[in-house]
Amino acid sequence: MRERYYPLNSLKEGHWFKLICGASFQHLPTVRNLTLAYTLAGADCIDVAADPAAIAAAKEAVKVASQLKSWAKHQGFDYQARPWIMVSINDGEDPHFRKAEFDPTICPTDCWRPCEKVCPAEAIVFSENRDGVRPDYSGVIDELCYGCGRCLSVCPNQLIQARSYVSTPSSIASLVLPTGVDAIEIHTQVGRETDFQRLWKSIKPWVNELKLIAISCPDGEGLIEYLYSLYEIISPLPCALIWQTDGKPMSGDIGAGTTVATIKLSQKVLDAGLPGYVQLAGGTNNYTIAKLMAAGLLANKNQEQDKDPTNNLNTPISENKFVAGVAYGSYARVLLSPILEKLEKMHKSQLKAIEYTKDVNQNQSQNSQLTKLETVPEILWETVSLANSLVSQIKRLEIGKSLN
């Protein structure tokens, strides 16, 4: 019974960990490997793009993780149960739902290419730097770009544009919800009640099949009033509800200071007493938990909690003025990138080796396995260990309670 309700327990007890793969990030091998590593490290929720292929990649990784559960326990990791799969959608323009694009043929030949250097996803490339993988390609690798926007401001000639997109009710109803996702996160902004209501109308018929609804909104004038208006639209809600305080989107890998905005915003939302859980995002990184503890916003081991996971889904610890969890995006991805790059290099070497094999079917079969993290155990557990260094920061709060 505890395993069935484990992600919900994490919310109720204040040690919820969510991995954000990226609302626009569609590089399937990386989505799969990130999901596998953070699932084995004890993540409660995996947030992916509202793309059936990305959802399938995450689900496959979760299935593999369940098969490796005993090994993870043996290695000392905190895998408890299957994490919930969440998809992110938007009701209007939003930085999480965009891609960078430019025409490399008009780039000056003497440009020092700051766009390439600043891109945290290595999504901007020029053909001579791709080691033969994409010998005839320069520009933005679309599936790698997750819309952080850092390249837009550094281009000395302002040649890079952002291509934005908005979730449509028809695509949500026909492509995403039938995949059996556990949760939906709606990205919105103050003043969009009409747009939010339009999108909610397409989601509402499926709500009884969901375990969680999350609403992500940046700060702004009239924020609390706006969030209350959204609560009126979605009520009554038969599942758990999260208010995601999106402080400084997609900036957690930049430095310690980026987490300050989301902590300040979380305090503002907690003070408003909205029904539901409060979870941080946007600028979260290795400093977030320590700063939350210093601010007194995390429930400690002396805080009494209701242990019955079937009760009080919408009267959580937020009413006691505590944050329920933290979501990590860019920082969580960049943290693992050196090891995943090691796997990619092995993949390239093996590709060159099997080029000499005459059996095409064998080549295809081998190639499909090369980028899967679990095929190289030493790299798998090295990756999980690094993921655990982040997950365990908030999970230690659970350990403290169990020892109390």
C-alpha positions in Angstrom: 0.0 0.0 0.0 2.8 2.4 0.8 4.4 1.9 -2.6 1.2 2.7 -4.3 0.9 6.1 -2.6 4.6 6.9 -2.3 4.7 10.0 -4.5 1.7 11.4 -2.7 3.4 10.6 0.7 6.4 12.6 -0.5 4.2 15.6 -1.1 2.4 15.3 2.2 5.6 14.9 4.2 7.6 17.6 2.4 10.2 15.7 0.5 8.9 15.7 -3.1 11.5 15.6 -5.8 10.6 16.3 -9.5 12.9 16.0 -12.5 12.1 18.4 -15.3 13.3 17.0 -18.6 12.0 20.1 -20.3 8.7 21.1 -21.9 10.5 21.6 -25.2 13.3 19.0 -24.8 12.8 16.1 -27.2 16.1 14.3 -27.4 14.7 10.9 -26.6 17.9 9.1 -25.6 18.7 11.8 -23.1 15.1 11.9 -21.8 15.3 8.1 -21.3 18.6 8.2 -19.5 17.8 11.1 -17.3 14.5 9.4 -16.3 16.3 6.1 -15.5 19.0 7.7 -13.4 16.7 10.0 -11.4 14.1 7.3 -10.9 16.7 4.9 -9.4 17.9 7.8 -7.2 14.4 8.2 -5.8 12.6 10.9 -7.8 8.8 11.1 -7.3 7.9 12.7 -10.6 9.3 13.0 -14.1 8.1 16.0 -16.2 8.5 15.6 -19.9 7.3 17.3 -23.1 3.7 16.7 -24.2 5.0 14.5 -27.0 3.9 10.8 -27.2 7.5 9.8 -28.1 9.0 11.6 -25.1 6.3 10.1 -22.8 7.1 6.6 -24.2 10.8 7.1 -23.6 10.2 8.1 -20.0 7.8 5.2 -19.4 10.3 2.7 -20.9 13.0 4.1 -18.5 10.7 3.8 -15.5 10.0 0.1 -16.5 13.7 -0.6 -16.6 14.2 1.1 -13.3 11.6 -1.2 -11.7 13.6 -4.2 -12.9 16.8 -2.7 -11.3 15.1 -1.9 -8.0 16.9 -4.5 -6.0 20.3 -3.5 -7.4 19.5 0.2 -6.6 18.7 -0.8 -3.0 21.9 -2.8 -2.8 23.9 0.2 -4.0 22.3 2.3 -1.2 19.9 4.4 -3.4 16.5 5.6 -2.4 14.3 4.0 -5.1 10.9 3.5 -3.5 8.2 3.2 -6.2 7.3 4.2 -9.7 7.4 8.0 -10.1 4.5 9.8 -11.7 4.9 10.8 -15.3 3.9 14.4 -15.9 3.5 16.4 -19.1 3.7 20.2 -19.3 1.3 22.2 -21.4 0.7 26.0 -21.8 -2.2 28.3 -22.3 -0.2 31.0 -24.2 3.2 32.3 -24.9 5.8 30.9 -22.5 9.6 30.7 -22.5 9.4 26.9 -21.7 7.6 26.3 -25.0 9.9 27.7 -27.7 12.9 26.7 -29.8 15.8 28.9 -31.0 16.4 29.1 -34.8 18.7 30.9 -37.2 20.1 30.5 -40.7 23.8 29.7 -40.3 24.5 30.6 -43.9 24.2 34.3 -43.1 26.4 34.2 -40.0 29.6 36.3 -40.5 32.6 34.0 -41.0 34.6 35.9 -38.4 32.0 35.6 -35.7 33.4 34.0 -32.5 30.1 32.2 -32.0 29.1 33.1 -28.5 25.7 31.3 -29.1 27.5 28.0 -29.4 29.5 28.6 -26.3 26.6 29.7 -24.1 24.2 27.0 -25.0 23.8 24.6 -22.0 22.2 21.9 -24.1 24.9 22.0 -26.8 22.1 22.4 -29.3 23.9 25.0 -31.4 26.5 23.5 -33.6 28.6 24.1 -36.7 29.5 21.2 -39.0 33.3 21.2 -38.3 32.7 20.7 -34.6 30.4 17.7 -34.8 33.2 15.0 -35.1 31.5 13.5 -38.2 28.2 12.9 -36.5 26.4 15.6 -38.5 29.0 16.5 -41.1 26.6 18.5 -43.2 24.7 20.3 -40.5 25.1 23.7 -38.9 22.5 25.5 -36.8 20.2 24.5 -34.0 19.6 20.8 -33.3 15.9 21.1 -32.7 15.4 18.1 -30.4 18.2 19.3 -28.0 17.0 22.9 -27.7 14.8 23.5 -24.7 14.2 27.3 -25.1 16.4 28.8 -22.4 16.9 31.9 -24.6 20.5 32.5 -23.6 21.6 32.5 -27.3 19.1 35.2 -28.2 20.9 38.0 -26.2 24.5 37.0 -27.0 24.3 36.9 -30.7 26.4 40.0 -31.8 24.3 40.3 -35.0 20.9 39.5 -33.5 20.4 36.7 -36.1 18.7 34.2 -33.7 15.0 34.1 -33.2 12.6 32.1 -31.0 9.9 29.9 -32.4 7.1 29.6 -29.9 4.1 27.2 -29.8 1.0 26.9 -27.7 -0.7 23.7 -26.6 -4.0 23.1 -28.5 -7.0 21.4 -26.8 -7.3 18.9 -29.7 -3.6 17.8 -29.4 -4.0 17.4 -25.6 -7.2 15.3 -25.9 -6.1 13.1 -28.8 -2.3 12.7 -28.4 -1.3 13.2 -24.8 -4.0 12.2 -22.4 -4.7 8.7 -23.9 -1.0 7.8 -23.2 -1.9 7.3 -19.6 0.2 10.0 -18.0 -0.2 10.5 -14.3 -0.1 14.3 -14.0 -0.4 17.5 -16.0 1.3 20.8 -15.4 -0.3 23.9 -16.9 2.0 26.9 -17.5 0.1 30.2 -17.4 0.6 33.9 -16.6 -1.3 36.5 -14.8 -4.3 37.7 -16.8 -5.0 34.6 -18.8 -8.2 33.4 -17.2 -9.9 33.0 -20.6 -7.0 31.1 -22.1 -6.6 28.9 -19.1 -10.3 28.1 -19.0 -10.2 27.1 -22.7 -7.3 24.7 -22.0 -8.9 23.4 -18.9 -12.1 22.5 -20.8 -10.1 20.0 -22.8 -8.4 18.5 -19.7 -11.5 18.3 -17.5 -13.0 15.1 -19.0 -9.7 13.3 -18.0 -9.2 14.7 -14.6 -10.6 11.6 -12.8 -7.8 9.6 -14.4 -5.1 11.9 -13.1 -3.2 11.8 -9.8 -2.0 15.4 -9.9 -2.6 18.8 -11.4 0.2 21.4 -11.2 -0.1 25.0 -12.1 3.1 27.0 -12.9 3.0 30.7 -12.9 5.7 33.4 -12.6 5.4 36.3 -10.2 3.5 39.4 -11.3 1.1 42.1 -10.1 -2.1 40.5 -9.0 -0.6 37.0 -8.8 -2.4 35.7 -5.7 -5.8 37.0 -7.0 -5.1 35.3 -10.3 -4.2 31.9 -8.6 -7.4 32.1 -6.6 -9.4 32.6 -9.8 -7.7 29.6 -11.3 -8.6 27.5 -8.3 -12.3 28.5 -8.8 -12.1 27.3 -12.4 -10.6 23.9 -11.6 -12.7 23.2 -8.4 -13.7 20.7 -7.3 -10.6 18.7 -8.0 -10.5 14.9 -7.3 -6.7 14.7 -7.2 -3.7 16.5 -5.6 -2.9 20.1 -6.6 0.5 21.8 -6.8 1.3 25.5 -7.1 4.7 25.7 -8.8 6.5 28.9 -8.0 8.5 29.5 -11.2 11.1 32.0 -10.0 13.7 32.4 -12.7 12.9 29.8 -15.5 15.7 27.5 -16.8 18.5 29.2 -14.9 19.5 26.7 -12.1 22.8 25.9 -13.8 23.9 29.5 -13.9 24.8 30.0 -10.2 23.7 30.0 -6.5 21.8 33.3 -6.7 19.2 32.1 -9.2 17.4 30.1 -6.6 16.6 33.3 -4.5 13.7 34.3 -6.8 11.8 31.0 -6.5 12.2 30.9 -2.7 10.9 34.4 -2.4 7.9 33.5 -4.6 7.2 30.3 -2.6 7.0 32.4 0.6 4.5 34.7 -1.1 2.3 31.8 -2.2 2.5 30.1 1.1 1.4 33.2 2.9 -1.6 33.4 0.7 -3.0 30.1 2.1 -4.1 28.7 -1.2 -5.4 25.1 -1.0 -2.8 22.7 -2.4 0.9 22.0 -2.2 3.7 24.6 -3.0 6.7 23.4 -5.0 9.7 25.3 -6.2 11.0 25.5 -9.8 12.9 28.0 -11.9 16.5 28.6 -10.8 16.6 25.6 -8.4 20.0 24.1 -7.9 22.4 22.6 -5.4 21.9 25.6 -3.0 18.1 25.4 -2.9 17.5 23.0 0.0 20.1 24.7 2.2 18.5 28.1 1.6 15.0 26.8 2.2 16.1 25.3 5.5 17.8 28.6 6.5 14.5 30.4 5.7 12.5 27.9 7.8 10.4 26.8 4.8 11.0 23.0 5.0 9.2 20.8 7.5 11.7 19.3 9.9 11.8 16.0 11.7 9.8 17.5 14.7 6.9 18.5 12.4 3.9 16.2 13.0 2.5 14.9 9.7 -0.6 12.9 8.8 0.7 9.5 7.8 -2.6 8.3 6.1 -1.9 8.8 2.4 -5.6 8.6 1.5 -6.7 11.6 3.6 -6.5 15.4 3.1 -5.2 15.4 -0.4 -5.8 19.2 -0.6 -5.1 20.1 3.0 -1.3 19.5 2.9 1.7 20.8 4.8 1.4 24.1 2.9 -1.2 25.1 5.5 1.6 24.8 8.0 3.6 27.2 5.9 6.1 24.7 4.5 7.2 23.9 1.0 6.2 20.4 -0.1 9.0 19.9 -2.7 11.4 21.1 -5.3 11.6 20.5 -9.1 14.9 20.6 -10.8 15.4 21.2 -14.5 18.5 22.7 -16.1 20.7 22.1 -13.1 19.6 18.4 -12.9 20.3 17.9 -16.6 23.7 19.7 -16.6 24.8 17.8 -13.5 24.6 14.5 -15.4 25.8 15.7 -18.7 29.5 14.9 -18.3 28.7 11.2 -17.7 26.1 11.0 -20.4 28.6 12.5 -22.8 30.9 9.7 -21.8 28.2 7.3 -22.9 27.7 9.2 -26.1 31.5 8.9 -26.9 31.3 5.2 -26.3 28.3 5.1 -28.6 30.2 6.8 -31.4 33.2 4.4 -31.0 30.9 1.4 -31.2 29.1 2.9 -34.2 32.4 3.1 -36.1 33.2 -0.5 -35.1 29.9 -2.0 -36.3 30.1 -0.1 -39.6 32.4 -2.9 -40.8 29.8 -5.6 -40.0 27.9 -6.9 -43.0 24.7 -7.9 -41.1 22.5 -4.8 -41.4 19.9 -6.2 -39.0 22.5 -6.9 -36.4 23.9 -3.3 -36.9 20.4 -1.9 -36.3 19.8 -4.0 -33.2 23.2 -3.1 -31.7 22.7 0.6 -32.6 19.4 0.7 -30.8 21.1 -0.5 -27.6 24.2 1.7 -27.6 22.7 4.8 -26.0 20.8 3.0 -23.3 22.4 3.8 -19.9 21.7 0.3 -18.4 23.9 -1.4 -21.0 27.0 -0.1 -19.3 26.5 -0.8 -15.6 29.6 1.1 -14.4 28.3 4.2 -16.1 24.8 3.6 -15.0 25.6 3.5 -11.3 28.1 6.4 -11.6 25.2 8.4 -13.1 22.7 7.3 -10.4 25.2 8.2 -7.7 25.5 11.7 -9.1 21.7 12.0 -9.4 21.4 10.8 -5.8 23.6 13.7 -4.7 20.8 16.0 -5.6 17.8 13.9 -4.8 19.1 12.9 -1.3 19.2 16.6 -0.2 15.4 16.7 0.2 15.0 13.0 0.9 17.2 13.3 4.0 14.2 15.2 5.5 12.2 12.0 5.3 15.0 10.0 7.0 15.1 12.5 9.8 11.4 12.1 10.4 11.6 8.3 10.4 14.3 8.4 13.0 12.4 10.8 15.2 
